[in-house]
């Protein structure tokens, strides 16, 4: 099996992770491309003796970390704004949380990827979760046509300290609720059945408001194709509570205009 065939199944998920880590579609994809180019050109190689996915993420981190000082410096400056209250959350803490909660790596694998000890990773995860839970809260709009899933999301984000201001099951209802409730975060299913498209609903909402959006889908690889505008934040169904927590924290972290719930 060629290198391309070996890595291809993991690329959509690496792109999802890179975007969540950097908070930018363009930045995340640029770092993924740089890692792949270095690999294909023979300038870098995957670590032997580990699964290809682990080696790929470790290579990505080495490439990303080489430019991370400038990124973290910019984050620290942005943290002076009262709107951005996660400035104390370091890049390593975000990485540890995302690798374990979103990408489902073990603490040992995450430690290998970011070149830290498992103990440091576990501490980073706890610190990141505490910071997110204590310092971020937002008004949330849930767009989901399955009542049980909508209820699960509502209970989960409420337990995380956020306020669910509306639940919509159709495109038109979602757009109307966004205008009336002015949420600070949107969780959107992609397929609303007969109620239309969650993507179309979000497009209309973003035309009027600058707010972070997290898409939820059972088939994330169908969205991360590089052939169309793609979401920065993406949660796969069935989702775990820690995945939602980590992704919500990242989305709000990189959107300093998000307001605290009243």
N, C-alpha and C positions, 0 to 999 in steps of 0.2 A: 504493500500500500504506500502511495506517495505521501510526502509531507503535507501537501495540500489536502488530500483526502483524509488524512489523519486529523488535521486541525479543523477542517470545515464545519463539523457539527458543533464545535465549541465557540466559533466566532460570533454568532448572534448574541450569545450570553456574555462573552467578553466585551462586546460593544455596549451591551446594557450596563454592565458593571462600570466600564470606563466613563460612560456618560453620567452615571449617578455619582461616581467619585469626583469628577471634575465639575459637574453641574452644567455641562455644555455639550451639545451634540457635536459641534465642530471640534472642540478640544478633545473630547473623548475619542472620536473617530480618528483624529490626527495622530494621537498617541498609539492607537491600535495599528494604524498603517505604518508608523515608524517601526514598531516592533516587528511586524511581518516583513517589512523591507529589509531590516537588519538580519532577520532569520534567513530569508530567501537569498540574500546576497552573501551569506556565509560569514557575516561580521559577528553574529551571535549564534548560539546553539542552545537547544533545549537541554535541560539538565538530564543526564542519564539516570536510569533507575527509579524514576518517578512517573506517574501517569502523564500522558501528553497534556491533559487539561491543566494539571498543576504546573507543569513546566512552562506552558504558554502564559499563564497568569504571572508566574515569577518573572519571565522575560519582560512582559508588559510593565510590571512594577519597576524593574531596573531602568527601563526606558523612561517611564513617567517620572521616577524619582530624580532622574538627572536634571529635570527642569522644575522640580517641585518647590525649590527654595523661592523662586520668583512668585509662584502661585501662592504659597503660604504667606509671603510678605504682603501680597495684595489683599489676602483674606484678613490679615491682621489690621490693615488700614481700614478695610470696610467695617470691621468690628467696632470702630469708633462711633459708627452711626448707631443711635438708639434702636433703630429698626432691626439691626442684625445682632442678635443676642446669643449666637453660637460661636462667636469669634474665638472662644477658648478651646473649642473642639479641634484638636490637631488633625493633620492629614492621616497620621498613623491610626488614630482612634476611629476615624471614619472608615478607613480601609479595613480594619479589623472587624468592625461591625458589619459592613457590607459583605465582606467575604464569607462570614459565617451565617448571617441572617438572611441575606438575599441569594448568595451564590452557593450556599449549603456546603461549604468546605468545613472540615473539622478544625478545631483550634490549632491542632498540630500542623495541618496543611496550610492554614492561613499564616501561621508563624513562619513556615518555610517560604511562602510566597513573598512576604514582606521582610524577611530576614530578621526576625525577632524571635524571642523565646516564647513557648506556649504560655508561660506565666505572664509575660508582658502582654500578649494578645488578650488573654482573659481579663486582665485588669483594664486594658484599653476598651474592651467591649462594655464592661460594667460602667466605666467612667463616661463613655459616650451615651449609653442609655440613660444614665442619671441626668446628664446635661440636657439631653433632648426632652426628657420627661418634665424636668423642673423649669426649663427656660423657654419652651416653645408651646404655644397654644394658638389655635386658629379656628375659624368658622368654616365648616366643611359642608360641601354639597356632594351628595352621593347620587350617581347616575347608574342605575342598575334595575333591570326588568325582572330579575328573579327575587321574589320577596325574602326568601330565606337567606340568600347571599347578602342582600341589602341590610337585613337585620343583623347578620354577623358583623358586617363592616361598621354599622352604626354602633353596636355594642363595643366593638374593639376600639374605634377611634375615641369614643366617649371615655373608655377606661384609660386611654392615653392622655386624657386631659383636654381634648378638643370638644367643640360644640357642633353637633350636626344640626344645621339650620334648615335643611330640606333634603328629601329623598325623591328623586324623579325617576320614572320608568319609561318615559318617552323623550324623544328629541325636543319636541315643542315645549313640554313641561319643564325640561331641564333648562332651556334657554330662558323661559319665563321666571323660573325660580332664581336663576343667577342674577337677573335684573332686579328682582324684588328683594332678595336676601343679601346680595353682595358678599359672597363667601370669600375666604382667603385661601381656599384650597378646594380642588375638585378631584374626586375619585370617580372614574368613568369606565363602565363596561364598554366594549367596542361594538358588540352586536346586541341591539335592543329588541330583536325580533320584529314584530309588527310595529313597534314603536319607533323604528328608524335606526339610524346609525349614531353611535356614541361619538364617533370621530367627527361627524358633521355637527353634532351638538356642541362639541368642544370648539370647533372652528368658529362657530357663531359667537360663543361666549368669549373667546380670546380676541375676537374683533372688537369687543367692547371693553374688556377688562384685562389687565396684565396680572394674572394669577397663575400659580403653579398647578399643573395637572398631572395626575398619575393615572395611566391607563391600566385596565385589568383585562386579561385575556387568557384563554386556555391554550392559545397557540402563539406565543411570543415570537417564534422564529418566522412566522408569516408577516410580521410587521417590520422586523429588522432585516430587510433585504437589500437596502441601499438603493432601491428603485423608486422610492417615493419619500415625501416628508415623513420623518419618523419621530416617535415620542422619545423624550429624554428619560422619562421615568416609566417603568413597565413592571407590573407584578403579574406573575403567572398563576393561573388557577390550577389546582386548589392552592390557596395561599396559607401561609403560616402567620400567626400573630406577630412574631418577631420580624418577618419579612415586611409586613405592613408598617410596623413601627420604624424600622430602619429607613425604608423608602420615604415615608412621610417626613421623617427628620431631615433627610437629605434635600427633599424638595423645598421644604421651608427654609432650610439653611441657605440655599442658593437663591432665595427670593426675598431680599431684605425689605421689599415693600409690603410683605405679608403682615397683617395686623394681628395683635393679640385679641382673643375672643373677649367680648364685653362681659 
